[in-house]
Amino acid sequence: MSEQNKETQSKQNAPKTTSGAETVKLSTWKRLTAKKWVFPATYMAAAAIILTLMWVYQDSGKSLSDETTGLETTKQSQTTGTNTPDAVAVNANAETLQWPVKNSSEVDVLMAFFDSKASNEVRQAAMVEYGDTLTPHMGLDVGRSDDKTFDVVAAGSGKVTRVEKDALVGQLVEITHSNGLVTIYQSLGEVKVAKDAQVKKGDVIATAGRSELEKDLGYHLHFEARQDGNPVNPETLLGQK
């Protein structure tokens, strides 16, 4: 074999090297990392993955918390034996008022509540005249046809919050009820309750008397109702006489 053939065969049998391929790959990576958008894109992709994992974790924790709260609420309801519909039903059964006299069939309405929406004639009849002054009547006056006194009772259960004597309206009693309603009894004779006393609906609190403001009515009861400080027509709160 000639020397030239031996040299050619030796080159063909020589082991292959990967340095060329590695050089190409390394060069490609360097060119890629040299791009300005590579690192921001990589950072945003990593941030998106982290945020996704956090959302999944939070949703799992919230679901577990909701299930735990629902379980605790159910256990509490079973333990106490109460629920919202029952509570609403109890609140709905508020005490109704009765006529503030011992025997309503023995009295007549002497002067009605001033209703601004009523006819002119009705409004004039519900004006209180004292001296040269006309004042709208903010209550309900009742009395006997024979002008005799009668027992006055609490229209509803509550606490006596005022007992006093006024020069114009006479002796008065004020009762505050649990629903914020206040009932006022004026033109009284003998008062039979004291301030801070607890009374029940129908309890006798006084007798009918007279007052300087409505002296023409004789023995009578002037009855008022106020809700949150505003006058209310008593006849809308009372049952049938």
SULNOR-V962355 format. One record per residue. N is the residue number from 1. RES is the residue in three letters. SS is DSSP state (~ for helix, > for strand, _ for the rest). PHI is phi in whole degrees, 0 to 359 (NA if undefined). PSI is psi in whole degrees, 0 to 359 (999 if undefined). Layout:
((N;RES;SS;PHI;PSI) (N;RES;SS;PHI;PSI))
This chain:
((1;MET;_;NA;136) (2;SER;_;286;162) (3;GLU;~;296;326) (4;GLN;~;292;318) (5;ASN;~;295;321) (6;LYS;~;297;321) (7;GLU;~;292;322) (8;THR;~;293;317) (9;GLN;~;295;323) (10;SER;~;296;320) (11;LYS;~;293;323) (12;GLN;~;290;326) (13;ASN;~;275;353) (14;ALA;_;295;143) (15;PRO;_;296;142) (16;LYS;_;289;150) (17;THR;_;242;149) (18;THR;_;256;5) (19;SER;~;298;328) (20;GLY;~;294;316) (21;ALA;~;296;318) (22;GLU;~;296;322) (23;THR;~;298;320) (24;VAL;~;295;314) (25;LYS;~;298;313) (26;LEU;~;298;320) (27;SER;~;295;320) (28;THR;~;297;316) (29;TRP;~;298;319) (30;LYS;~;296;319) (31;ARG;~;295;325) (32;LEU;~;292;314) (33;THR;~;289;343) (34;ALA;_;286;343) (35;LYS;_;293;139) (36;LYS;_;289;335) (37;TRP;~;274;352) (38;VAL;~;293;308) (39;PHE;~;293;316) (40;PRO;~;300;320) (41;ALA;~;294;319) (42;THR;~;297;319) (43;TYR;~;296;316) (44;MET;~;294;322) (45;ALA;~;296;317) (46;ALA;~;295;319) (47;ALA;~;296;320) (48;ALA;~;297;320) (49;ILE;~;296;317) (50;ILE;~;296;315) (51;LEU;~;297;320) (52;THR;~;299;316) (53;LEU;~;297;321) (54;MET;~;294;318) (55;TRP;~;298;316) (56;VAL;~;299;319) (57;TYR;~;294;316) (58;GLN;~;294;318) (59;ASP;~;299;321) (60;SER;~;295;319) (61;GLY;~;293;321) (62;LYS;~;295;317) (63;SER;~;299;319) (64;LEU;~;294;320) (65;SER;~;295;317) (66;ASP;~;298;318) (67;GLU;~;296;320) (68;THR;~;294;317) (69;THR;~;297;316) (70;GLY;~;299;322) (71;LEU;~;293;317) (72;GLU;~;295;320) (73;THR;~;297;318) (74;THR;~;298;317) (75;LYS;~;297;320) (76;GLN;~;295;318) (77;SER;~;296;320) (78;GLN;~;292;326) (79;THR;~;287;314) (80;THR;~;277;336) (81;GLY;_;73;21) (82;THR;_;236;157) (83;ASN;_;209;173) (84;THR;~;298;314) (85;PRO;~;304;320) (86;ASP;~;297;318) (87;ALA;~;297;318) (88;VAL;~;296;320) (89;ALA;~;297;321) (90;VAL;~;294;315) (91;ASN;~;296;330) (92;ALA;~;289;335) (93;ASN;_;273;59) (94;ALA;_;285;151) (95;GLU;_;292;133) (96;THR;_;271;155) (97;LEU;>;273;154) (98;GLN;_;245;166) (99;TRP;_;298;138) (100;PRO;_;279;37) (101;VAL;>;226;155) (102;LYS;_;295;318) (103;ASN;_;227;101) (104;SER;~;293;337) (105;SER;~;288;346) (106;GLU;~;270;354) (107;VAL;_;241;157) (108;ASP;>;238;157) (109;VAL;>;281;118) (110;LEU;>;270;325) (111;MET;>;210;131) (112;ALA;_;269;174) (113;PHE;_;287;142) (114;PHE;_;287;117) (115;ASP;_;251;113) (116;SER;_;295;342) (117;LYS;_;266;356) (118;ALA;_;282;175) (119;SER;_;292;165) (120;ASN;~;299;321) (121;GLU;~;295;316) (122;VAL;~;293;321) (123;ARG;~;294;321) (124;GLN;~;296;325) (125;ALA;~;288;343) (126;ALA;_;255;30) (127;MET;>;250;133) (128;VAL;>;265;125) (129;GLU;>;258;125) (130;TYR;>;221;112) (131;GLY;_;65;237) (132;ASP;_;258;16) (133;THR;>;245;136) (134;LEU;>;249;127) (135;THR;>;234;133) (136;PRO;>;302;137) (137;HIS;_;277;111) (138;MET;_;264;28) (139;GLY;_;210;197) (140;LEU;>;229;122) (141;ASP;>;257;129) (142;VAL;>;231;149) (143;GLY;>;198;168) (144;ARG;_;276;151) (145;SER;_;290;335) (146;ASP;_;268;7) (147;ASP;_;58;38) (148;LYS;_;258;158) (149;THR;_;286;168) (150;PHE;_;204;166) (151;ASP;>;281;138) (152;VAL;>;252;133) (153;VAL;>;239;162) (154;ALA;_;290;128) (155;ALA;_;290;337) (156;GLY;_;203;165) (157;SER;_;287;145) (158;GLY;>;172;198) (159;LYS;>;244;135) (160;VAL;>;286;114) (161;THR;>;253;353) (162;ARG;>;202;134) (163;VAL;>;220;117) (164;GLU;>;201;170) (165;LYS;>;244;128) (166;ASP;>;246;144) (167;ALA;_;296;327) (168;LEU;_;267;312) (169;VAL;_;265;0) (170;GLY;>;79;202) (171;GLN;>;284;142) (172;LEU;>;222;155) (173;VAL;>;228;136) (174;GLU;>;241;132) (175;ILE;>;237;128) (176;THR;>;258;129) (177;HIS;_;258;166) (178;SER;_;293;335) (179;ASN;_;269;13) (180;GLY;_;89;355) (181;LEU;>;282;141) (182;VAL;>;237;130) (183;THR;>;248;140) (184;ILE;>;235;133) (185;TYR;>;241;118) (186;GLN;>;238;173) (187;SER;>;61;41) (188;LEU;>;273;157) (189;GLY;>;264;264) (190;GLU;>;270;121) (191;VAL;>;270;133) (192;LYS;_;244;12) (193;VAL;_;230;160) (194;ALA;_;242;162) (195;LYS;_;299;144) (196;ASP;_;77;2) (197;ALA;_;286;146) (198;GLN;>;265;129) (199;VAL;>;236;156) (200;LYS;_;251;158) (201;LYS;_;302;128) (202;GLY;_;97;351) (203;ASP;_;291;137) (204;VAL;>;288;126) (205;ILE;>;246;342) (206;ALA;>;187;182) (207;THR;>;242;158) (208;ALA;>;290;147) (209;GLY;>;219;212) (210;ARG;_;233;166) (211;SER;_;215;156) (212;GLU;_;291;323) (213;LEU;_;294;321) (214;GLU;_;236;48) (215;LYS;~;293;336) (216;ASP;~;290;344) (217;LEU;~;275;351) (218;GLY;_;70;214) (219;TYR;_;288;123) (220;HIS;>;200;173) (221;LEU;>;239;128) (222;HIS;>;259;117) (223;PHE;>;243;130) (224;GLU;>;234;156) (225;ALA;>;225;134) (226;ARG;>;227;131) (227;GLN;>;248;117) (228;ASP;_;55;36) (229;GLY;_;87;355) (230;ASN;>;258;135) (231;PRO;>;297;140) (232;VAL;>;234;139) (233;ASN;_;297;114) (234;PRO;~;301;328) (235;GLU;~;292;341) (236;THR;~;282;346) (237;LEU;_;256;339) (238;LEU;>;268;151) (239;GLY;_;282;187) (240;GLN;_;293;144) (241;LYS;_;292;999))
